[in-house]
Every structure is written in C-alpha cells, then in structure tokens.
C-alpha cells in the first residue's frame, strides 16, 4: 500500500518485537506528507535470513522507479531520502525468519540548487557532437535545459535529464545551463566554441612559362581557416612542402614540366583541408651549347668544320664578318657545319630555339684565314761566308738546308762554307696552316787567293754561242778536272784537262747560265758562263 507520512516508525510485518513470517511478498510506498519536499527513512536495526530473505528499495513511488539497492542479512540500508517517495518490497522464503527491521520516518524541506555543469569539450568543429555535458550536485528537480548562441536569448531545449549532448547547427559560441524546479535555481553556464568547418578554397594564377622564369603570383581565395603551408608537385608526383602561410606565393620552378600548387588550411580544431590546385606549365628553355672548330686557323680557299655540342633545341648557324652583324646561313640546321671555301676571317655562332621560349646563342668562334707561304731569298758572299736575306712572305717559320749538310731555322742566317764549290741552298717557308713552300738556288763558293796561279785561269768568250776556250794559265793541269752544271745542279759536261788550253763545245745545250767548276788538288774554282743563241 501507500502511506503519506512525515513521522513514525517503519517496521517489518512482525512489528516492534516480533519476527516476519515465511513466504512473505509485499510492497509499501512512503510519500512525504504535507508541504514536505522529501521523505527520509533511517534504519536503526536490520536482520533477515542472509541469502534468502530480501528487502528491495526504490527511489520513487513504484517498483518501476530506479532501484536504490537490495539488502539481506545484517546489511542495513542506513538513511535513505526520496523526493518522490520511497518504495519497499520484501520477500521471504518458506523457512527460517529473523527479527526484521526498524526505521524512523521524517520529512524535509530544501532550497533549490542548480548544481554544477561540466563538459568534455570546450571547442568543437561544426558538424560534430558537443560530447557529454553533465549536471551534478543539484538540489531539486531538473525541469529543463537551455541554450543560447553568441550571447543571444536563452531558448528551451526541452530536456530534463542530467546528461546532454547535441550536434550544433551553427558556428559560434554555444552556451548551456540547467533549470531546476521551474526556474527556482539554475546551474552554472558551460560554453562551447563551435568552429566553422575548414574550407580549403582554391589557388588561382596558373600559367605557362619558360624554364628559368618566375611562376608569377599564385593566390589562394575562398578559404576558411588559417593557412598552415603550401605544397607543390611535379608531373603529378609526390607533394613537396613549402614553408609559406600567406595567401600568395611565387617562385622560379627548378625544372621543366607541369608544377601543381595548393595550400593546406585548418580552422581551429576542424580538420585540415587542401585547396584546389593550379598548374604552372614550365616549358624547357633552349640550351645554347658550345661551338668548336676542327681548326680555327685554315688556309685561304679551305672550308671550316664546326660542331655544336651540349645544346638543347633546334639549331640555326650564323656567320659574321665583324662579330657584330650576323646573318643566318640557309639550310645550316644540324649540329655540324662545313663552310664554303673561305678567303677572309669569318665569325660563326649557333642560335638554338625551343618552343616559344627565348632563343639561346652559343659562344662565338673566329676562323682565321692564312695565305699560302711564298719562299724566296737573296744572298751576298764574302769569300766563303754567305749572308742570306729572307724575302719570303706569309710565313712564320723557316728551314734552311745549305747543301753541305748544315741547316738553320734563323730568318736571315749567315753561313760559312768549309770548301769552295757549288751548293744548292734550299729554303722551306711555313706558317703552320697552309702547305709549305720551297725555294732553292745553286751558289758558287770560291776561296779568293787560294793560289795566284788559279787567278790566271780565263774562260773566253763569255758569253758565247756555246763554244768556250779555257786558258789554265800557269795551272798545272795534272789531276785537274772540269765540270759544268746547269742552274738546277745537273752535270752537263765533265772531263780531265789535257793541256793548258782546252776548248769545250756546249753548243748543243740550251741558252742560259751554267757554272764551270775547275778542281785541282783540293782547290775548286767556279766560274759562271752564259750561252746565248
């Protein structure tokens, strides 16, 4: 049954001094009487058959109310308070009983207390739960929960429990409180900041450039949150972090290809989001390469051979006569080029193009033209000492062969012969570029005063038509020979003397200059004769 009381003693069925009975099963509810706010029951004694006879106590007016506890043996319930009453249900088995219990009944009035609210989160992202907001230590009944946004008006939530959570529909500062006993008291306020969801936005400014040129300004817009960094990727490869937290970025890309750029944005506790990306297409720049020549010095009338190496792009060879004003060479587009026959110094370079990017120009190389050397000399004699005067042109080096086994590289050598005679002197003139040129003469070397007898030798007539008479004077013609040579050094006549006067017939020879060499003992006398017809 149900009793509305505020005083008295609550006993088991045996009363103050008796024991309860076997096979009992009954329920009684005690409600606070009058204007009391709650009923209080304090057990002063308690004894039941342990493990068999039980007292069930509920916080409320029925057995459907929350169970406070189940008690048996000497496990006393102590003091219990119920705002909406207390319900007791007792059961005993078929044997063994005990003295039961005795409890004093009283009623209480209280002052409403809002209690303390606490929250598991203080900042959340829009679209996520607040987490549990929990009320504790309140006095009185929870009659509602309230909330407001950004300091606005409080609005009813319509919830009367002690733990609440929701997913806010707007960003801002959401505040919560609990109403107790119809507004008699309120809890403290719990504030939760709701961050707007991160919006990555979009990066704009993509363009097409040439390698080595700046990307231009890339700009992030339409984002919500703070920029944590930028990233870039080449040809859809892995993203590379860029230390930059501003809304703009620019750089000179390090390689050709398609560079994608994006920003990473985070708003408060919300998730990190990527912006949309923009592409900067970097076309490869032309590489000029290096021009080299088979030889930068060539002989007049020769062709220059040129090669371009280390280039990237399409080639156009150019030439110039002064190294300043350049002309394209028609059809010269490969990495090797052979010029026409050159007769003057000429400059060459290569212009390399690649796509729409700026052309690159190679180094300049000059081809130097050398004229063919011309060998020539004259000479003067002082007894056996011959002084040569070099009359060569377009030459840088010289080689002399004096015809007696001696040589020289001097420009104007002076040579002393050890014996009289005819010597073919050969001069080779060179410039290290063109073919060498040769020039030779036969020179007659006489020792003046070797014998006064030899000085009386005469050859007459001279010039003649080819018939000459040699008068050996006082020369002992024994072991004396006569040799006649052409200017080229060819022997055209040779005989031994057979008297002091000897006639020689050279009429069969062509007109010109010849040399007569008279040898006696170790002395040689040479004379020039001329045949005229």
PLY file of the C-alpha trace (Angstrom):
ply
format ascii 1.0
element vertex 533
property float x
property float y
property float z
element edge 532
property int vertex1
property int vertex2
end_header
0.00 0.00 0.00
0.92 3.70 0.10
1.33 5.85 3.18
1.74 9.64 3.27
3.63 10.33 6.47
6.27 12.54 7.99
6.67 10.84 11.44
6.58 7.40 12.98
8.48 4.14 12.87
8.63 1.75 9.93
8.69 -1.96 10.99
8.62 -5.29 9.20
5.42 -7.39 9.50
6.46 -8.68 12.98
6.18 -5.21 14.43
8.37 -3.75 17.13
9.22 -7.05 18.86
8.16 -9.90 16.56
9.71 -11.59 13.54
8.42 -11.54 9.99
6.76 -14.63 8.55
7.80 -17.21 5.99
6.64 -16.86 2.39
6.09 -13.10 2.61
5.93 -10.92 -0.55
4.59 -7.42 -0.15
5.23 -3.81 -1.24
4.74 -0.49 0.60
5.36 3.10 -0.58
6.08 6.01 1.76
5.40 9.53 0.46
6.29 12.85 2.15
3.30 14.39 3.87
2.06 17.94 3.89
4.31 20.51 2.19
7.43 18.46 2.73
9.83 18.23 -0.21
11.21 14.80 0.60
10.83 11.83 2.90
13.71 10.48 4.98
13.88 6.89 6.33
16.70 5.96 8.77
17.10 2.24 9.66
18.01 1.68 13.31
18.10 -2.15 13.11
18.11 -4.72 10.29
18.25 -8.52 10.23
16.96 -11.05 7.67
17.89 -14.60 6.67
21.00 -13.95 4.65
20.82 -15.16 1.10
17.11 -15.96 1.22
15.03 -13.06 2.55
15.44 -9.69 0.73
14.33 -6.04 1.08
14.26 -4.14 -2.29
14.22 -0.28 -2.04
13.25 2.00 -4.99
13.74 5.78 -5.37
10.19 6.74 -6.20
6.52 5.83 -5.81
6.68 2.39 -7.53
8.83 -0.66 -8.15
9.37 0.71 -11.64
11.32 3.59 -10.09
15.14 3.37 -10.00
16.37 0.60 -7.70
18.40 2.02 -4.84
19.58 -1.37 -3.54
18.83 -4.94 -2.39
19.50 -5.79 1.28
19.67 -9.04 3.34
21.36 -10.44 6.44
22.70 -7.61 8.59
23.38 -5.31 5.61
21.45 -2.25 6.85
20.23 0.28 4.19
21.20 3.16 6.51
19.48 6.52 5.76
17.50 6.97 2.57
15.94 10.18 1.16
13.39 10.31 -1.63
11.96 13.44 -3.24
9.20 11.45 -4.89
8.79 8.90 -2.16
10.44 5.56 -1.36
9.09 2.12 -2.30
9.95 -1.03 -0.28
9.34 -4.64 -1.43
10.09 -7.58 0.92
10.24 -11.29 0.11
10.95 -14.28 2.43
11.34 -17.98 1.66
9.47 -20.92 3.18
11.67 -21.39 6.31
13.76 -19.52 8.86
12.83 -15.98 9.79
14.53 -13.16 11.69
13.75 -10.02 13.68
13.37 -7.88 10.53
13.96 -4.13 10.80
13.06 -0.86 12.49
13.36 2.58 10.83
12.46 6.14 11.83
10.38 8.23 9.38
10.79 12.02 8.93
10.23 14.68 6.23
12.47 17.50 4.98
12.15 20.78 3.11
15.10 22.09 0.96
16.25 25.14 -1.05
16.58 24.51 -4.79
20.24 24.31 -6.02
21.11 24.44 -9.73
24.17 22.23 -9.36
27.33 22.13 -11.45
27.57 21.61 -15.21
30.74 20.21 -16.78
31.59 19.45 -20.41
34.05 17.04 -22.02
34.80 19.57 -24.79
35.30 23.32 -24.88
35.93 23.66 -28.63
34.42 21.56 -31.40
34.04 21.72 -35.15
30.69 22.42 -36.76
29.06 19.13 -37.63
30.46 17.25 -34.64
28.95 16.47 -31.23
29.39 18.60 -28.15
30.20 15.47 -26.21
28.53 14.88 -22.85
27.51 17.88 -20.76
26.80 16.57 -17.24
24.87 18.05 -14.27
25.91 17.18 -10.71
25.22 18.35 -7.14
21.84 19.92 -7.90
19.05 20.15 -5.32
15.56 19.91 -6.75
14.16 18.56 -9.97
15.57 19.28 -13.41
12.75 20.96 -15.26
14.58 22.00 -18.46
17.90 22.61 -20.25
18.50 25.91 -22.05
20.99 27.19 -24.61
21.91 30.39 -26.44
24.22 31.32 -29.34
26.75 34.16 -29.24
25.23 35.80 -26.15
21.68 35.87 -27.53
18.46 34.93 -25.76
18.13 31.67 -23.85
15.97 29.03 -25.55
14.41 25.89 -24.13
15.95 22.58 -25.14
13.11 20.53 -23.64
15.34 18.03 -21.84
15.11 17.07 -18.11
17.93 14.57 -17.69
21.31 15.13 -16.11
23.50 14.39 -19.18
23.02 16.13 -22.53
24.75 16.25 -25.91
23.92 17.55 -29.37
25.47 18.45 -32.75
25.21 22.26 -33.13
23.82 23.53 -36.41
25.69 26.85 -36.37
29.18 28.00 -35.63
29.88 30.45 -32.84
29.80 30.28 -29.06
27.07 27.93 -27.75
26.23 28.26 -24.05
24.23 25.75 -21.96
22.55 25.82 -18.48
20.09 23.70 -16.46
16.80 24.94 -14.97
15.90 23.39 -11.58
12.43 23.40 -10.03
10.88 25.50 -12.77
13.48 28.22 -12.60
13.93 28.34 -8.84
17.59 27.76 -9.49
19.99 27.45 -12.45
23.26 25.67 -12.86
26.45 27.36 -13.95
26.89 28.06 -17.70
29.01 25.84 -19.90
30.44 27.49 -23.03
31.48 25.54 -26.13
33.11 27.25 -29.12
31.90 25.82 -32.41
34.41 26.42 -35.19
33.17 26.72 -38.74
34.23 23.78 -40.89
37.53 24.29 -42.71
37.19 25.34 -46.36
40.31 24.79 -48.43
39.40 27.37 -51.06
41.14 27.49 -54.42
44.52 28.58 -55.73
44.49 30.62 -58.95
47.15 32.12 -61.18
48.37 29.09 -63.11
50.10 29.89 -66.38
52.61 28.67 -68.94
56.19 29.91 -68.65
59.66 29.07 -69.83
62.26 27.44 -67.64
64.15 29.96 -65.54
61.19 32.39 -65.39
59.11 33.15 -62.26
55.77 31.43 -61.83
54.02 34.75 -61.29
51.82 35.31 -58.25
49.65 32.37 -57.20
46.72 33.40 -54.95
44.55 31.45 -52.51
40.95 32.65 -52.12
37.59 31.41 -50.84
39.13 29.61 -47.86
38.02 29.40 -44.24
40.73 28.92 -41.66
44.42 29.53 -41.30
46.98 28.57 -43.96
49.41 26.05 -42.47
51.62 25.64 -45.54
51.72 25.37 -49.32
52.65 22.33 -51.36
53.85 21.64 -54.89
54.18 18.55 -57.06
55.94 17.94 -60.37
54.14 15.95 -63.05
51.57 14.51 -60.58
54.33 13.20 -58.33
54.59 13.42 -54.54
53.65 16.68 -52.84
56.56 18.73 -51.52
56.02 21.06 -48.54
56.57 24.82 -48.99
57.12 26.99 -45.93
54.56 29.73 -46.60
51.49 30.75 -44.58
50.34 33.73 -46.66
47.66 33.82 -49.35
50.16 34.37 -52.18
53.21 32.51 -53.43
55.66 32.70 -56.31
58.93 31.04 -57.26
61.18 30.12 -60.17
60.44 26.42 -60.73
63.54 24.25 -60.57
62.76 22.08 -63.61
60.56 21.95 -66.66
57.26 20.05 -66.56
53.84 20.63 -65.01
54.03 22.03 -61.46
50.84 21.86 -59.36
50.46 24.21 -56.38
47.98 24.09 -53.49
47.53 25.41 -49.95
46.62 23.50 -46.76
44.08 25.20 -44.50
42.89 24.43 -40.95
40.21 26.25 -38.98
40.53 25.83 -35.23
40.02 22.19 -34.20
38.45 21.31 -37.54
40.17 19.01 -39.98
42.99 20.08 -42.28
41.74 20.65 -45.83
43.52 21.02 -49.16
42.64 23.82 -51.52
42.07 23.10 -55.17
45.35 23.32 -57.10
46.53 25.34 -60.07
49.12 24.31 -62.63
52.16 26.18 -63.86
53.42 24.59 -67.07
57.17 25.12 -67.43
58.45 24.67 -70.97
62.11 23.71 -71.26
64.42 26.57 -72.16
66.78 26.34 -75.10
70.38 25.46 -74.21
72.91 27.18 -76.44
75.69 24.61 -76.21
79.29 25.20 -77.27
80.70 25.73 -80.75
84.10 24.21 -81.53
86.13 24.06 -84.77
88.28 21.33 -86.22
90.79 24.15 -86.59
90.32 27.85 -86.03
93.20 28.60 -88.43
92.82 27.48 -92.05
94.47 28.20 -95.38
92.78 30.53 -97.81
90.35 28.69 -100.06
89.76 25.97 -97.44
86.48 25.17 -95.62
85.95 25.40 -91.85
84.50 22.41 -89.98
82.31 23.37 -86.96
80.47 21.34 -84.28
77.84 22.40 -81.72
77.72 20.24 -78.57
75.77 20.31 -75.30
72.78 22.09 -76.83
69.04 21.54 -76.43
66.66 22.69 -79.15
66.72 23.44 -82.88
69.86 24.90 -84.47
70.38 27.82 -86.83
74.01 28.59 -87.72
75.00 32.21 -88.27
78.09 33.95 -89.65
79.54 37.44 -89.46
82.46 39.29 -90.97
82.90 41.55 -87.95
81.45 39.58 -85.00
78.64 42.12 -84.60
76.33 41.89 -87.58
75.06 38.35 -88.08
73.40 36.54 -90.98
71.55 33.22 -90.90
73.18 30.50 -93.02
70.48 28.95 -95.17
69.99 25.23 -94.54
72.58 25.10 -91.75
70.48 23.42 -89.05
72.40 20.34 -87.91
74.93 20.13 -85.10
77.80 20.07 -87.60
78.52 22.62 -90.31
81.08 22.79 -93.09
81.56 26.26 -94.55
82.21 27.28 -98.13
85.79 27.98 -99.18
86.91 30.99 -97.12
89.21 33.80 -98.19
88.78 36.14 -95.19
88.40 35.86 -91.43
84.83 34.86 -90.52
82.93 34.58 -87.22
80.44 31.77 -86.52
77.86 31.03 -83.79
74.68 28.98 -83.37
71.24 30.20 -82.31
69.21 27.47 -80.54
65.41 27.69 -80.28
62.96 25.53 -78.33
59.20 26.04 -78.48
58.03 29.52 -77.61
60.85 30.17 -75.17
63.60 32.69 -75.76
66.39 31.68 -78.13
69.82 30.90 -76.74
73.00 31.89 -78.57
76.21 29.90 -78.33
79.72 31.21 -77.98
81.35 32.89 -80.98
84.31 31.31 -82.74
86.54 33.10 -85.27
88.04 31.27 -88.22
91.35 32.90 -89.14
92.41 32.74 -92.79
96.10 32.33 -93.67
97.60 32.98 -97.14
99.91 30.32 -98.60
103.58 30.95 -97.78
105.95 32.03 -100.61
109.62 31.14 -100.11
112.33 33.41 -101.55
115.77 34.73 -100.65
118.81 36.61 -101.90
122.41 36.35 -100.75
125.76 38.07 -100.67
129.20 36.44 -100.40
132.43 37.41 -98.74
134.89 34.72 -99.71
133.46 31.58 -98.09
130.97 33.50 -95.83
127.46 33.77 -97.30
124.81 36.12 -95.86
121.23 35.13 -96.75
118.40 37.68 -96.82
114.95 36.10 -96.43
112.43 37.52 -98.89
109.62 35.05 -98.08
106.04 36.19 -97.45
103.04 34.83 -95.45
105.45 32.73 -93.41
106.04 32.22 -89.71
108.89 29.72 -89.66
111.82 28.84 -91.87
114.12 25.91 -92.51
117.41 26.30 -94.41
119.44 23.49 -95.98
122.80 24.89 -97.07
123.70 21.93 -99.30
126.79 20.97 -97.30
124.95 19.01 -94.57
124.31 22.09 -92.48
120.91 23.67 -91.69
119.32 26.58 -89.81
115.92 27.91 -88.69
117.05 31.54 -88.48
115.17 34.10 -90.51
118.31 35.57 -92.11
121.15 33.14 -91.47
124.87 33.70 -92.14
126.73 30.52 -93.17
130.43 29.83 -93.64
131.34 27.09 -96.13
134.44 24.98 -95.45
135.35 24.45 -99.08
134.85 26.04 -102.45
132.17 24.55 -104.62
128.66 24.76 -105.94
125.95 24.33 -103.27
122.21 24.01 -103.69
120.65 26.06 -100.87
117.03 25.10 -100.11
114.67 27.36 -98.11
111.41 25.95 -96.76
108.88 28.62 -95.65
105.90 27.65 -93.45
103.07 29.24 -91.46
101.74 26.10 -89.72
98.45 26.27 -91.58
98.96 26.13 -95.32
101.28 23.83 -97.26
104.97 24.68 -97.03
106.68 26.41 -99.98
110.21 25.58 -101.22
112.80 27.73 -102.99
116.41 26.86 -103.93
119.40 28.29 -105.77
122.86 26.94 -106.63
125.54 29.21 -105.27
129.22 29.04 -106.21
131.62 29.41 -103.31
135.27 30.37 -104.09
138.16 30.90 -101.79
139.73 34.12 -103.06
143.61 33.95 -103.02
143.95 30.21 -102.68
146.60 30.36 -105.40
147.81 33.15 -107.61
148.18 30.56 -110.33
144.46 29.84 -110.19
143.71 33.51 -110.56
145.20 33.43 -114.08
142.54 31.00 -115.37
140.34 32.58 -118.06
137.23 31.38 -119.93
136.55 33.13 -123.23
134.42 34.23 -124.88
131.83 34.63 -122.17
129.01 34.89 -123.15
129.32 32.71 -126.27
127.24 30.62 -128.62
128.32 27.52 -126.76
131.96 27.16 -127.68
134.30 28.23 -124.90
138.07 28.22 -124.54
139.60 27.68 -121.13
143.07 29.03 -120.59
144.51 27.41 -117.48
147.40 29.85 -117.37
150.16 28.66 -115.06
147.94 25.96 -113.53
149.45 22.52 -113.57
146.66 20.65 -115.28
147.80 17.31 -113.99
144.94 15.83 -111.94
142.69 18.77 -112.92
139.03 18.17 -113.88
136.43 20.41 -115.47
132.73 20.02 -114.58
129.88 22.12 -115.98
126.47 22.23 -114.27
123.11 23.77 -115.02
121.49 26.16 -112.60
119.45 23.21 -111.30
122.64 21.43 -110.28
122.62 18.90 -113.14
126.08 17.97 -114.52
126.07 18.60 -118.30
129.80 18.22 -119.02
132.79 16.65 -117.23
136.37 15.88 -118.36
140.01 15.86 -117.32
142.32 18.58 -118.59
144.64 17.56 -121.46
146.60 20.76 -121.75
146.86 24.32 -120.65
144.29 25.42 -123.23
141.14 23.43 -123.71
138.16 24.12 -125.98
134.75 22.97 -124.85
131.77 22.70 -127.19
128.45 23.26 -125.41
126.53 24.41 -128.47
124.11 21.53 -128.06
122.90 22.97 -124.76
120.07 25.45 -124.34
120.97 29.03 -123.81
121.21 30.11 -120.23
123.51 30.31 -117.23
125.88 27.48 -116.39
128.62 27.01 -113.85
132.16 25.80 -114.62
133.90 24.07 -111.73
137.69 23.54 -112.07
139.10 21.20 -109.43
142.82 20.81 -108.80
144.15 19.01 -105.79
141.80 20.17 -103.01
141.05 23.55 -104.52
137.96 24.39 -106.51
137.45 27.38 -108.76
133.94 28.11 -110.04
133.02 30.49 -112.81
129.68 31.43 -114.34
129.28 31.14 -118.10
126.42 32.23 -120.35
125.27 30.57 -123.56
123.48 32.89 -125.98
121.97 31.87 -129.33
0 1
1 2
2 3
3 4
4 5
5 6
6 7
7 8
8 9
9 10
10 11
11 12
12 13
13 14
14 15
15 16
16 17
17 18
18 19
19 20
20 21
21 22
22 23
23 24
24 25
25 26
26 27
27 28
28 29
29 30
30 31
31 32
32 33
33 34
34 35
35 36
36 37
37 38
38 39
39 40
40 41
41 42
42 43
43 44
44 45
45 46
46 47
47 48
48 49
49 50
50 51
51 52
52 53
53 54
54 55
55 56
56 57
57 58
58 59
59 60
60 61
61 62
62 63
63 64
64 65
65 66
66 67
67 68
68 69
69 70
70 71
71 72
72 73
73 74
74 75
75 76
76 77
77 78
78 79
79 80
80 81
81 82
82 83
83 84
84 85
85 86
86 87
87 88
88 89
89 90
90 91
91 92
92 93
93 94
94 95
95 96
96 97
97 98
98 99
99 100
100 101
101 102
102 103
103 104
104 105
105 106
106 107
107 108
108 109
109 110
110 111
111 112
112 113
113 114
114 115
115 116
116 117
117 118
118 119
119 120
120 121
121 122
122 123
123 124
124 125
125 126
126 127
127 128
128 129
129 130
130 131
131 132
132 133
133 134
134 135
135 136
136 137
137 138
138 139
139 140
140 141
141 142
142 143
143 144
144 145
145 146
146 147
147 148
148 149
149 150
150 151
151 152
152 153
153 154
154 155
155 156
156 157
157 158
158 159
159 160
160 161
161 162
162 163
163 164
164 165
165 166
166 167
167 168
168 169
169 170
170 171
171 172
172 173
173 174
174 175
175 176
176 177
177 178
178 179
179 180
180 181
181 182
182 183
183 184
184 185
185 186
186 187
187 188
188 189
189 190
190 191
191 192
192 193
193 194
194 195
195 196
196 197
197 198
198 199
199 200
200 201
201 202
202 203
203 204
204 205
205 206
206 207
207 208
208 209
209 210
210 211
211 212
212 213
213 214
214 215
215 216
216 217
217 218
218 219
219 220
220 221
221 222
222 223
223 224
224 225
225 226
226 227
227 228
228 229
229 230
230 231
231 232
232 233
233 234
234 235
235 236
236 237
237 238
238 239
239 240
240 241
241 242
242 243
243 244
244 245
245 246
246 247
247 248
248 249
249 250
250 251
251 252
252 253
253 254
254 255
255 256
256 257
257 258
258 259
259 260
260 261
261 262
262 263
263 264
264 265
265 266
266 267
267 268
268 269
269 270
270 271
271 272
272 273
273 274
274 275
275 276
276 277
277 278
278 279
279 280
280 281
281 282
282 283
283 284
284 285
285 286
286 287
287 288
288 289
289 290
290 291
291 292
292 293
293 294
294 295
295 296
296 297
297 298
298 299
299 300
300 301
301 302
302 303
303 304
304 305
305 306
306 307
307 308
308 309
309 310
310 311
311 312
312 313
313 314
314 315
315 316
316 317
317 318
318 319
319 320
320 321
321 322
322 323
323 324
324 325
325 326
326 327
327 328
328 329
329 330
330 331
331 332
332 333
333 334
334 335
335 336
336 337
337 338
338 339
339 340
340 341
341 342
342 343
343 344
344 345
345 346
346 347
347 348
348 349
349 350
350 351
351 352
352 353
353 354
354 355
355 356
356 357
357 358
358 359
359 360
360 361
361 362
362 363
363 364
364 365
365 366
366 367
367 368
368 369
369 370
370 371
371 372
372 373
373 374
374 375
375 376
376 377
377 378
378 379
379 380
380 381
381 382
382 383
383 384
384 385
385 386
386 387
387 388
388 389
389 390
390 391
391 392
392 393
393 394
394 395
395 396
396 397
397 398
398 399
399 400
400 401
401 402
402 403
403 404
404 405
405 406
406 407
407 408
408 409
409 410
410 411
411 412
412 413
413 414
414 415
415 416
416 417
417 418
418 419
419 420
420 421
421 422
422 423
423 424
424 425
425 426
426 427
427 428
428 429
429 430
430 431
431 432
432 433
433 434
434 435
435 436
436 437
437 438
438 439
439 440
440 441
441 442
442 443
443 444
444 445
445 446
446 447
447 448
448 449
449 450
450 451
451 452
452 453
453 454
454 455
455 456
456 457
457 458
458 459
459 460
460 461
461 462
462 463
463 464
464 465
465 466
466 467
467 468
468 469
469 470
470 471
471 472
472 473
473 474
474 475
475 476
476 477
477 478
478 479
479 480
480 481
481 482
482 483
483 484
484 485
485 486
486 487
487 488
488 489
489 490
490 491
491 492
492 493
493 494
494 495
495 496
496 497
497 498
498 499
499 500
500 501
501 502
502 503
503 504
504 505
505 506
506 507
507 508
508 509
509 510
510 511
511 512
512 513
513 514
514 515
515 516
516 517
517 518
518 519
519 520
520 521
521 522
522 523
523 524
524 525
525 526
526 527
527 528
528 529
529 530
530 531
531 532
